[in-house]
Amino acid sequence: LDTHTEYKLFKALQKYLEKKTAIIIAHRLSTVQQADYIYVLDKGEIVEEGTHQELMEREGLYNQYMRKYFSTETL
């Protein structure tokens, strides 16, 4: 999905998914930061897990990807 369509879809789903469990697989990091809980996979293995805030406080893979993603997006 393009960014605009993904945003509209996610906003529509948020209301529907309230108080429900949904598993969302995403490559675009702007999508996952809104999740209640995040699992980070590397080579098929879970290497980190936590909330966006918890993962950003660590110096792990999620933090590296987020910093890289948002630094290139603002260029």
MONORZI-V230135 format. One record per residue. N is the residue number from 1. SS is DSSP state (H for helix, E for strand, C for the rest). PHI is phi in degrees with one decimal (* if undefined). PSI is psi in radians with two decimals (none if undefined). Layout:
N/SS/PHI/PSI, N/SS/PHI/PSI
This chain:
1/C/*/2.55, 2/C/-75.3/2.88, 3/H/-58.8/-0.78, 4/H/-64.6/-0.80, 5/H/-65.3/-0.73, 6/H/-61.2/-0.74, 7/H/-60.8/-0.82, 8/H/-63.2/-0.74, 9/H/-63.9/-0.80, 10/H/-63.0/-0.73, 11/H/-62.2/-0.72, 12/H/-66.2/-0.67, 13/H/-72.0/-0.53, 14/H/-55.1/-0.80, 15/H/-67.0/-0.75, 16/H/-64.8/-0.66, 17/C/-86.5/0.01, 18/C/-56.4/2.26, 19/C/63.5/0.45, 20/C/-128.7/2.80, 21/C/-98.6/2.31, 22/C/-134.9/2.43, 23/C/-104.3/2.08, 24/C/-116.9/2.17, 25/C/-103.5/2.15, 26/C/-139.8/2.58, 27/C/-103.1/-0.46, 28/C/-81.7/2.04, 29/H/-68.3/-0.42, 30/H/-64.7/-0.40, 31/H/-74.9/-0.76, 32/H/-76.4/-0.39, 33/C/-66.2/-0.29, 34/C/-85.8/-0.15, 35/C/-69.9/2.65, 36/C/-69.4/-0.59, 37/C/-148.4/2.46, 38/E/-127.2/2.36, 39/E/-110.7/2.28, 40/E/-105.9/2.16, 41/E/-108.0/2.50, 42/E/-138.6/2.09, 43/C/55.4/0.69, 44/C/81.6/0.04, 45/E/-114.9/2.49, 46/E/-74.8/2.07, 47/E/-107.9/-0.33, 48/E/-152.7/2.72, 49/E/-155.8/2.64, 50/E/152.8/-3.01, 51/C/-79.6/2.94, 52/H/-56.0/-0.82, 53/H/-60.6/-0.81, 54/H/-61.5/-0.75, 55/H/-69.4/-0.57, 56/H/-72.6/-0.44, 57/H/-76.7/-0.28, 58/C/-93.9/2.82, 59/C/-98.8/0.75, 60/C/-96.1/-2.91, 61/H/-62.5/-0.76, 62/H/-58.7/-0.83, 63/H/-59.2/-0.79, 64/H/-60.7/-0.84, 65/H/-63.8/-0.75, 66/H/-62.3/-0.82, 67/H/-62.2/-0.74, 68/H/-66.5/-0.77, 69/H/-60.2/-0.85, 70/H/-78.2/-0.41, 71/H/-74.1/-0.61, 72/H/-79.3/-0.48, 73/H/-71.6/-0.49, 74/C/-87.3/-0.10, 75/C/-73.8/none
